[in-house]
Amino acid sequence: MRTIKHPLSGAVYDLTEDGTIRVVTRDGRTGLFDRNGVWLSGEARHADPHLCVWIGGKELPNRFQQAASALKGETAEHTLQELPQ
């Protein structure tokens, strides 16, 4: 799934299969949190709620890949229109 290292604390945030976020701190403590950063279980009781929302939220399509696909589609259509019939 998705994993990210917190830039300040160094904790690793990992989205699990069931949608919870597992946080592993630098000293090895772990905790489970919901997508809003609310503690569910484990030794680590604090997590960055903004990072939990970010990693646990809906995965959106990459806008750069969408733009590239759209440009390729437009180019192909434009090329076909210019070909003699």
N, C-alpha and C positions, 0 to 999 in steps of 0.2 A: 504494500500500500504506500501511502505517502509518508515521508520522514523528513524532518528538518531539525537542524541544530540551532538552538536559541543563540543569537549573536552576542548577548551579554552574559547570561548565566552559564552557557555551555551545555545546558540540559538538552537531551535529545527527545523530540516529540515525534511519536509514531502513531499513525492512525491504524487501528486494528480492524479486523474483519467485521466485528460487530458494531463498529462506528464509535467506539470509545477511543480516547487518546491515552497512550502509555507514555509517561514521562520518566526518563532515567536521568537523574542528576549527576553532576561530575563526581560526587563521592559514592555513586552506585545505588542510591536509594531509588525505588520505583514507586509510582503511583498511577492509578487510573482516574481519568477525568472525563466528564461528558463534553460535548462540543462547545459548551459555554464556559468551560474551565471550572466547573463545580466538581469538587473532590468526591470520588466514589469509593475508593479503597486504596490501600497501600501505605507504605511508610512515608513517601513524599506527599505532603498535604497541600502544597502550593504550586500553582502553574500560572503562566501568563495567559489570562483569558482571551486576549486578542489573538495570540498565536493559536490557541485552541479553536477559536472561531474560524481562523484562516485555514488551518489544516483540516478541520472537521467539517467544513462547509461544503456546499455543492461545488463539484469540479466543473469549471467553465471551460469552453473551448479556447484554445490559444488564438488570440486576435491576430497575431502575426501570420500564423498558418492559414487562418481564414482569409486574410488579405491576399496572401500569395496564391491561394486556390482561386480566389475571385479574379485576380489578374490573369492567371493562366486560362481560366474559362472565358474571359472577355477576349483575350488574344486569339484563342482558338476560334471563337465565333466570328471575330473580325476578319481573320484570315479566310475562313470559309466563304464569307460574303464577298470577298475580293476576287475569288477564283471565277474565271469565265465559265458560264453555263454551257 
